[in-house]
Amino acid sequence: MDDEKMVRQANQIAQYFSAYPEDRAKEGVRGHIRKFWEPRMRTQLINYAGAGGEGLHPLVLWAATQLQDEAGQPV
Amino acid sequence: MASVNPINYGTPRRESDTQVMLEIDGRSVTVPEGTSVMRAAIESGIDVPKLCASDNVEPFGSCRLCLVEIEGKRGYPASCTTEVAEGMEVRTVSDKLNQLRRGVIELYLSDHPGASKVETGDVGDDELLRLARDLDVREVRYDKDGRNHQDAVIDDSNPYFDFDSSRCIVCSRCVRACDEVQGTFALTVDGRGFASMISAGTDSDDFLNSECVSCGACVQACPTEALVEKNVIEQGMPERSVTTTCAYCGVGCSFNAELKGDEVVRMVPAKEGKANHGHSCVKGRFAWGYTNHPDRITKPMVRDKITDPWREVSWDEAMSFAVERINGIRDKHGSTALGAITSSRCTNEETYLVQKMARAVFGTNNVDTCARVCHSPTGYGLNSTFGTSAGTQDFDSVEKSDVILVIGANPTDAHPVFASQMKKRLREGARLIVVDPRAIDLVRSPHVAAEHHLQLQPGTNVALVNALAHTVLAEGLENRAFVEQRCDVEEYDAWREFILREENSPEHTAQYTGVPADALREAARLYATGGNAAIYYGLGVTEHSQGSTMVMGMANIAMATGNIGRPGVGVNPLRGQNNVQGSCDMGSFPHELPGYRHISDQGVRDIYEAEWGVKLDDEPGLRIPNMIDAATGGTFKALYVQGEDILQSDPNIKHIAAGLAAMECVIIQDIFLNETASYAHVFLPGSTFLEKDGTFTNAERRINRVRKIRTAPGGYADWEVTQMLAQALGYPMNYGHPSEIMDEIARTTPTFRGVSFDKIDALGSVQWPCNDEHPEGTPVMHVDNFVRGKGKFMLTPFVPTDERANRRFPLLLTTGRILSQYNVGAQTRRTANRLWHAEDWLELHPSDAEVRGIKDGTLVAVASRMGETTLRAKVSERMTPGVVYTTFHFPETAANVITTEYSDWATECPEYKVTAVEVRPCNTLSEWQRRYMDTRDQMQRIEGNQSVRAPDTVAASVEEASDDDWEPAE
């Protein structure tokens, strides 16, 4: 998908979980993306975050870092 | 085989803790208190003559045929209106009774055209003639030349049935069926005495132009064939029947398909059907003609490029062609370039096989279903809060409801048979709250009125449900005992703190919702304190960027008020397609195996790896919109679609078309050459519900049998085609019958462990979970515990959608359905239902119409940020100013050219319900429509055929009709 759409969808997830305390919100965003996003989409997010992550919600940026660590992929 | 003429017990069943013993014709009979003498007699095997009585309507006592003698009582009371009493002694047969009944029959026959048939015995479905035959009434002594009704004109306006008032005995069964069963109150007895006659509305109305919704309850009720199906007139009486399940909406009505040879004469709703109790709607009862439509594709077809004409080939050649392409793509791009879409119109067994095909044969979890674009947020929301992805109640639960909260659903159009059940309960006194931007029929219709209609702005559901919850908590109306006993209290406390914030108060949210705080508070109080309160919701909840949040919000208020876990309450999604519940249950989502178990769970994968003999991928696959995105991105190349039409049903058609065009192999398996097939390389002829065995699961989790009546014209049921493709790809898939597939489902899925065809045949139907704990199924869920253990309150922050109205696009468009058409219209457009709704139109409020110079029938352009289409306007006060509405039943309108790709944050369910648009009068089709008209025939032509499509509505009507001569069909 195009980056704009990906950023919007990832940020929507963050907007939902940001109602929770920070630790739970972080895990909520990471867990949701891990559970529902196909690997190509996660890779796209990780790469986009690694390239600066313009427009990404801070919770998504944190999640992308975690997902990168899990996948062992370079950002 | 079902009976063509099931026993009619004359009056409805009564329930009572008190049993009454009486004697009928010397036989001792025990029945519940309140039962009629007629029913008691018929239940004990004693037939009682009757014409005006039927067991689906209250007794009326007009025909004077069911007279009986009761010891100690004077005269000859009507057994239908006489209740049993302890020690009562009844005689149903005597010389005097016989004399009286023969006299009544003779009077009826004196003004009835079929008297001569009594001699020949050819009495058809006419109960009067049957009684005349049985009571040996061969002569009519009255002068046939006297005043009579034999010259009455037949009303044949309805496409499916005729009304011949010369046969009518004015027994009012049809009127009472319309009132009591359907709840439309369209029919009446007009005039008095000799002039009495059944009338559909006013003197100038015929059936077609009346308020009649063609549910057919009157036809089924008529004892004299005054109301009779046109098919029966043309084909004669059916000879046998097979019980099966309707293939339209998620109510899942049981029908007896009544046959002559292997030809369906009529579909009669089954009295034993636990979802419909003998009722139906115009689609299920009458709109099955598409199964024989000449547009059916009966031979496999292939083509190298989508610009080539289709070439009819043998099944072997079609399979070889598909296998070569799939294997070629897999060799070059890997399994992740392949995917499949299961069908919510196909059976559980067929859906299970398609997801098995994707996972075990293609080697990918790229499988999805149409629930992606309708109720996927239900799955996420109810699973998060309650622990499972399904509605909590059976339909009969509504009979115990005191308060009914309908949110974002239009049951009288989209789930009409359940709507009739709901309206019956409302007429009995249940109180109604409607939350909808439109004044749907339930807001005010005969003998039904919503106590509160919260006419909110599209896209503000979550703000509204938070305000309902805020009122409940702030005013101390919660059920704390239920919460403490049944729910996770820590989560509840967090939710409570969140909801009580000022931002969620009705006074604050009114700026978003447009709903006055006082009205909202009144509705919240009623929901919380009015007794058993049940929520019913539809796509007006789910098809939003916060669809999943809203589902959780409704679950929260149900838990907070203790309205979960018993009859009369609950949170109930009204599912769209006939088997959308089943397709979700069967593992159609890319992250879940059957039974809603995540693909990352090694233990679950172990079960299927052992059963299927392959290693499964442990990563979630692509959803439908992801597949399209990946296709345009060059990494997704092949798609196998069974019985769905994503090019018409999914949002942003232009993007869908681009994705499909980028694929190297699109395989469509369908009964018609649908819109998506324009971009396909292989077409495999599918089968209708009459041409296969299997099961459908309805919105109440009820698994109903689908029974094969004839062989599909292409030769194979859909499950056989999938199996053929799997075998051609080298996978050993060798089921002999769909029951073997269900056995595999039961073997591998805990919630289905107790399900089998034998059990369904024995019980009629079964609601999952069906296992050792609930061997006969589960009508109401979460009775003692939630599936997840403790109910979990989820926070529900309101986040306004990104799709906003502005000066350029000042109106908000919502989309939905209408009674006579169904989904993308592939079935109903090919029936006489077009008489009611031959094109999509745009509904808008008079004030919005006036400022734009629009009147009823004006051709208008509807433009959004995504695209533009042209259709006709219908000015309607049902709309709230600023909100416009259309349906998506016709590909020529292409409503989804306008809709956006905004979607639910959790599931990517599209936000069909909120699109900012502008509307203006115009006199031409949109550019997209013109291009579509130009290219469709080109993309769908078959070698040797001119065209498989008839020219259609909007384009034709633009040529033929002026604005002045257009009338919207209601």
Interface residues (C-beta under 8 A of the other chain):
Chain A: M1 D2 K5 R8 Q9 Q12 I13 Q15 Y16 S18 A19 Y20 H32 K35 F36 W37 E38 P39 R40 M41
Chain B: T336 N365 N366 F498 S545 T549 P590 H591 H598 S600 E619 P620 G621 L622 R623 P625 N626 D629 A630 G633 T635 L795 T796 P797 V799 D802 E901 S903 W905 A906 T907 E908
